[in-house]
Amino acid sequence: MRNRTVLSDRKRPFLQKLQMTASEYKTIRQQLGTQAEVARSLGVARSTVAHRESGRMVITPEAALAISALTRPKKQRVTHRPNASDDRHLPGSTAQPKNQTPTG
């Protein structure tokens, strides 16, 4: 079995800044959905979310980071367009292929 080195909080200063109260956790969770929905997104049991909200379970910096990450909007993917004037490949485009003439 491998020995795992656990980093102390001194070596993880970025996690020390991620302190969250039970009421802050609950407010964020309510914005995201039900306890069950958020639990599913976080990969934890619904009871874990309920215990964090009620203060019966300590909200670790990792748990605060995880629920905070769910609130950030996802970055939109920018796709490369081979030729900006050629919109034939876009869904719903009315552009005609260059070698055809419009009919009708």
Z-matrix of the N, CA and C atoms (Angstrom, degrees):
N
C 1 1.434
C 2 1.530 1 110.27
N 3 1.311 2 116.15 1 140.89
C 4 1.458 3 120.35 2 -179.06
C 5 1.517 4 110.77 3 -84.06
N 6 1.300 5 115.18 4 144.96
C 7 1.462 6 120.43 5 173.55
C 8 1.517 7 108.28 6 -83.94
N 9 1.300 8 115.76 7 132.67
C 10 1.455 9 119.97 8 177.95
C 11 1.514 10 109.16 9 -104.50
N 12 1.292 11 115.55 10 133.86
C 13 1.449 12 120.52 11 178.07
C 14 1.518 13 108.04 12 -91.76
N 15 1.301 14 116.64 13 123.26
C 16 1.452 15 121.41 14 177.75
C 17 1.515 16 107.64 15 -95.73
N 18 1.321 17 115.68 16 124.73
C 19 1.456 18 119.94 17 179.50
C 20 1.514 19 110.04 18 -76.51
N 21 1.287 20 116.51 19 134.60
C 22 1.460 21 120.06 20 176.50
C 23 1.523 22 108.63 21 -74.56
N 24 1.339 23 115.59 22 162.87
C 25 1.461 24 119.54 23 178.62
C 26 1.521 25 111.52 24 -61.19
N 27 1.332 26 115.97 25 -25.56
C 28 1.460 27 119.90 26 178.85
C 29 1.534 28 110.08 27 -64.09
N 30 1.317 29 116.72 28 -31.55
C 31 1.465 30 120.36 29 -179.06
C 32 1.522 31 112.13 30 -90.37
N 33 1.347 32 117.27 31 -2.26
C 34 1.455 33 121.52 32 178.60
C 35 1.526 34 109.49 33 -126.71
N 36 1.320 35 118.56 34 61.26
C 37 1.471 36 120.06 35 -175.03
C 38 1.521 37 112.92 36 -61.89
N 39 1.313 38 117.96 37 -27.66
C 40 1.462 39 120.28 38 -179.40
C 41 1.523 40 110.91 39 -65.52
N 42 1.344 41 118.17 40 -27.42
C 43 1.457 42 120.80 41 178.68
C 44 1.517 43 112.25 42 -79.39
N 45 1.318 44 117.85 43 -24.15
C 46 1.457 45 120.53 44 179.50
C 47 1.521 46 111.19 45 -65.23
N 48 1.307 47 117.48 46 -28.82
C 49 1.454 48 121.91 47 -178.34
C 50 1.525 49 111.84 48 -76.47
N 51 1.320 50 117.37 49 -13.35
C 52 1.454 51 121.50 50 -176.03
C 53 1.527 52 111.57 51 -94.48
N 54 1.303 53 115.82 52 62.62
C 55 1.454 54 120.27 53 176.45
C 56 1.517 55 108.26 54 -96.67
N 57 1.334 56 116.04 55 138.78
C 58 1.454 57 120.64 56 -176.86
C 59 1.524 58 108.78 57 -141.13
N 60 1.329 59 115.85 58 136.67
C 61 1.455 60 120.01 59 176.04
C 62 1.520 61 109.70 60 -84.42
N 63 1.319 62 115.20 61 166.07
C 64 1.461 63 120.45 62 178.62
C 65 1.528 64 110.87 63 -61.61
N 66 1.328 65 116.96 64 -39.89
C 67 1.472 66 119.44 65 -179.38
C 68 1.527 67 111.55 66 -69.10
N 69 1.332 68 117.84 67 -35.56
C 70 1.474 69 120.64 68 175.84
C 71 1.529 70 110.28 69 -65.34
N 72 1.322 71 115.19 70 -41.41
C 73 1.465 72 120.50 71 179.18
C 74 1.527 73 109.56 72 -61.50
N 75 1.332 74 116.27 73 -44.95
C 76 1.463 75 120.71 74 -178.70
C 77 1.519 76 111.26 75 -65.12
N 78 1.324 77 117.24 76 -40.49
C 79 1.469 78 120.93 77 179.19
C 80 1.528 79 110.71 78 -60.56
N 81 1.315 80 116.03 79 -45.05
C 82 1.475 81 120.09 80 178.80
C 83 1.519 82 109.92 81 -64.62
N 84 1.336 83 116.76 82 -44.55
C 85 1.465 84 120.29 83 -179.42
C 86 1.526 85 111.31 84 -60.67
N 87 1.327 86 117.92 85 -41.11
C 88 1.460 87 121.15 86 179.75
C 89 1.529 88 111.62 87 -63.31
N 90 1.316 89 117.31 88 -33.03
C 91 1.464 90 121.12 89 177.04
C 92 1.524 91 111.39 90 -70.23
N 93 1.334 92 116.17 91 -26.86
C 94 1.464 93 121.05 92 -176.44
C 95 1.522 94 113.22 93 -89.97
N 96 1.332 95 117.71 94 -25.89
C 97 1.455 96 120.28 95 -178.07
C 98 1.512 97 111.57 96 143.18
N 99 1.335 98 115.15 97 -160.11
C 100 1.462 99 120.53 98 -178.43
C 101 1.524 100 110.55 99 -74.69
N 102 1.335 101 115.13 100 166.72
C 103 1.461 102 119.42 101 176.63
C 104 1.526 103 110.40 102 -58.55
N 105 1.319 104 116.68 103 -41.42
C 106 1.468 105 120.44 104 -178.64
C 107 1.526 106 111.64 105 -65.08
N 108 1.329 107 117.11 106 -41.35
C 109 1.471 108 120.67 107 -179.96
C 110 1.525 109 111.29 108 -64.64
N 111 1.322 110 115.71 109 -45.67
C 112 1.464 111 120.20 110 -179.03
C 113 1.523 112 110.24 111 -67.52
N 114 1.324 113 116.41 112 -40.83
C 115 1.466 114 120.02 113 178.14
C 116 1.528 115 110.65 114 -59.06
N 117 1.320 116 116.26 115 -42.77
C 118 1.469 117 120.76 116 178.70
C 119 1.526 118 110.70 117 -61.44
N 120 1.328 119 116.64 118 -42.42
C 121 1.472 120 120.93 119 179.87
C 122 1.528 121 111.58 120 -66.34
N 123 1.326 122 116.36 121 -34.26
C 124 1.463 123 120.77 122 -178.91
C 125 1.525 124 112.61 123 -85.44
N 126 1.331 125 116.75 124 -15.33
C 127 1.458 126 119.75 125 -178.25
C 128 1.522 127 113.12 126 77.24
N 129 1.332 128 115.89 127 31.48
C 130 1.469 129 121.02 128 178.42
C 131 1.525 130 108.65 129 -126.32
N 132 1.328 131 116.43 130 171.85
C 133 1.454 132 121.52 131 177.09
C 134 1.530 133 110.14 132 -76.05
N 135 1.335 134 116.48 133 152.53
C 136 1.453 135 120.61 134 178.05
C 137 1.522 136 110.33 135 -59.69
N 138 1.325 137 117.43 136 -36.00
C 139 1.467 138 120.93 137 -179.96
C 140 1.532 139 111.56 138 -63.56
N 141 1.330 140 117.42 139 -30.46
C 142 1.468 141 120.63 140 177.02
C 143 1.518 142 110.15 141 -63.98
N 144 1.325 143 116.85 142 -44.25
C 145 1.471 144 121.24 143 177.92
C 146 1.528 145 109.28 144 -62.56
N 147 1.334 146 117.21 145 -44.31
C 148 1.469 147 121.21 146 -179.90
C 149 1.530 148 110.97 147 -62.34
N 150 1.316 149 117.51 148 -41.14
C 151 1.472 150 120.91 149 179.90
C 152 1.522 151 111.86 150 -67.79
N 153 1.312 152 117.02 151 -36.40
C 154 1.472 153 119.48 152 177.21
C 155 1.519 154 110.24 153 -66.53
N 156 1.333 155 117.41 154 -40.51
C 157 1.463 156 121.71 155 -178.55
C 158 1.524 157 112.03 156 -67.35
N 159 1.325 158 116.52 157 -33.85
C 160 1.464 159 120.30 158 -176.85
C 161 1.523 160 112.68 159 -86.38
N 162 1.335 161 116.79 160 -9.86
C 163 1.453 162 120.51 161 -178.82
C 164 1.516 163 113.60 162 88.27
N 165 1.332 164 117.49 163 2.44
C 166 1.472 165 120.63 164 178.61
C 167 1.523 166 111.94 165 -75.49
N 168 1.317 167 117.09 166 -16.74
C 169 1.467 168 121.59 167 178.93
C 170 1.524 169 108.15 168 -127.54
N 171 1.305 170 116.25 169 136.61
C 172 1.465 171 121.64 170 178.44
C 173 1.532 172 108.72 171 -67.72
N 174 1.310 173 115.33 172 136.18
C 175 1.469 174 120.42 173 176.18
C 176 1.521 175 106.99 174 -90.59
N 177 1.303 176 115.69 175 106.00
C 178 1.466 177 120.74 176 -178.68
C 179 1.522 178 109.53 177 -71.23
N 180 1.322 179 117.28 178 159.67
C 181 1.460 180 119.42 179 175.57
C 182 1.539 181 111.87 180 -56.88
N 183 1.325 182 116.17 181 -35.04
C 184 1.470 183 119.52 182 179.45
C 185 1.526 184 110.94 183 -66.67
N 186 1.346 185 116.67 184 -38.95
C 187 1.462 186 120.56 185 178.44
C 188 1.531 187 110.55 186 -67.56
N 189 1.325 188 116.68 187 -39.16
C 190 1.470 189 120.67 188 177.06
C 191 1.525 190 110.70 189 -64.15
N 192 1.317 191 115.79 190 -41.78
C 193 1.459 192 120.23 191 178.35
C 194 1.526 193 110.92 192 -63.88
N 195 1.330 194 116.42 193 -41.51
C 196 1.466 195 120.72 194 -177.90
C 197 1.520 196 111.92 195 -63.70
N 198 1.329 197 117.54 196 -46.83
C 199 1.467 198 118.47 197 -179.03
C 200 1.523 199 110.82 198 -72.04
N 201 1.325 200 117.37 199 -30.57
C 202 1.471 201 120.50 200 176.43
C 203 1.524 202 110.91 201 -66.71
N 204 1.322 203 116.04 202 -35.40
C 205 1.469 204 119.88 203 179.59
C 206 1.521 205 111.18 204 -66.11
N 207 1.332 206 117.12 205 -28.99
C 208 1.461 207 119.85 206 178.78
C 209 1.522 208 111.81 207 -70.44
N 210 1.324 209 117.66 208 -21.92
C 211 1.461 210 120.90 209 -176.74
C 212 1.514 211 113.16 210 -86.14
N 213 1.321 212 117.13 211 -16.61
C 214 1.464 213 119.67 212 -178.51
C 215 1.514 214 110.28 213 -76.28
N 216 1.327 215 116.79 214 137.14
C 217 1.465 216 117.95 215 176.35
C 218 1.521 217 109.74 216 -66.79
N 219 1.304 218 115.31 217 141.54
C 220 1.457 219 119.36 218 179.24
C 221 1.522 220 109.11 219 -72.71
N 222 1.315 221 115.40 220 142.40
C 223 1.465 222 120.22 221 178.61
C 224 1.511 223 108.90 222 -69.01
N 225 1.319 224 115.23 223 138.09
C 226 1.456 225 118.99 224 177.00
C 227 1.505 226 109.35 225 -78.80
N 228 1.287 227 114.20 226 140.32
C 229 1.445 228 120.13 227 179.59
C 230 1.518 229 109.84 228 -80.82
N 231 1.292 230 116.24 229 132.43
C 232 1.450 231 121.00 230 176.84
C 233 1.519 232 107.01 231 -102.25
N 234 1.304 233 114.67 232 122.03
C 235 1.458 234 118.13 233 179.27
C 236 1.517 235 109.49 234 -99.83
N 237 1.282 236 115.42 235 146.77
C 238 1.450 237 121.08 236 179.31
C 239 1.510 238 109.26 237 -77.38
N 240 1.304 239 116.18 238 129.82
C 241 1.458 240 120.85 239 176.15
C 242 1.516 241 107.60 240 -102.36
N 243 1.334 242 117.72 241 118.38
C 244 1.448 243 121.11 242 -176.26
C 245 1.529 244 113.49 243 -56.71
N 246 1.328 245 116.86 244 -38.58
C 247 1.451 246 120.98 245 -179.56
C 248 1.522 247 107.04 246 -145.14
N 249 1.301 248 117.03 247 111.53
C 250 1.459 249 121.18 248 -174.40
C 251 1.523 250 112.67 249 -59.93
N 252 1.319 251 118.90 250 -26.25
C 253 1.461 252 121.02 251 -179.25
C 254 1.521 253 111.99 252 -85.43
N 255 1.311 254 118.03 253 -7.25
C 256 1.461 255 122.08 254 -177.68
C 257 1.528 256 108.83 255 -106.06
N 258 1.342 257 116.78 256 94.39
C 259 1.458 258 121.83 257 -177.40
C 260 1.524 259 112.95 258 -97.42
N 261 1.312 260 118.66 259 15.31
C 262 1.462 261 121.16 260 -176.93
C 263 1.518 262 112.24 261 -62.26
N 264 1.326 263 118.07 262 -27.98
C 265 1.458 264 121.05 263 -175.66
C 266 1.527 265 113.23 264 -82.33
N 267 1.346 266 117.28 265 -8.14
C 268 1.448 267 119.89 266 -178.13
C 269 1.525 268 111.14 267 -82.89
N 270 1.336 269 118.16 268 139.39
C 271 1.463 270 121.01 269 177.35
C 272 1.521 271 110.38 270 -60.52
N 273 1.314 272 116.64 271 137.78
C 274 1.453 273 121.23 272 178.22
C 275 1.519 274 114.09 273 77.41
N 276 1.306 275 117.18 274 6.87
C 277 1.453 276 120.42 275 -179.02
C 278 1.517 277 110.41 276 -71.69
N 279 1.320 278 115.58 277 140.40
C 280 1.465 279 119.91 278 177.10
C 281 1.517 280 110.83 279 -100.42
N 282 1.315 281 116.62 280 4.52
C 283 1.465 282 120.18 281 -179.86
C 284 1.519 283 109.74 282 -66.97
N 285 1.298 284 115.98 283 137.65
C 286 1.457 285 122.33 284 178.18
C 287 1.515 286 109.96 285 -92.76
N 288 1.338 287 117.53 286 146.54
C 289 1.462 288 119.18 287 174.42
C 290 1.533 289 109.66 288 -56.35
N 291 1.303 290 116.38 289 147.25
C 292 1.460 291 121.36 290 -174.00
C 293 1.523 292 113.47 291 -62.56
N 294 1.337 293 118.34 292 -27.66
C 295 1.466 294 119.68 293 -176.47
C 296 1.524 295 112.02 294 -91.39
N 297 1.331 296 120.11 295 4.84
C 298 1.450 297 122.39 296 179.11
C 299 1.515 298 108.63 297 -118.33
N 300 1.330 299 115.26 298 151.74
C 301 1.450 300 120.83 299 175.90
C 302 1.517 301 108.05 300 -102.15
N 303 1.297 302 118.21 301 146.61
C 304 1.472 303 120.48 302 179.18
C 305 1.525 304 111.21 303 -62.63
N 306 1.301 305 116.87 304 143.36
C 307 1.463 306 120.43 305 179.18
C 308 1.505 307 108.64 306 -109.01
N 309 1.298 308 115.61 307 151.97
C 310 1.454 309 120.50 308 172.33
C 311 1.421 310 114.13 309 100.94
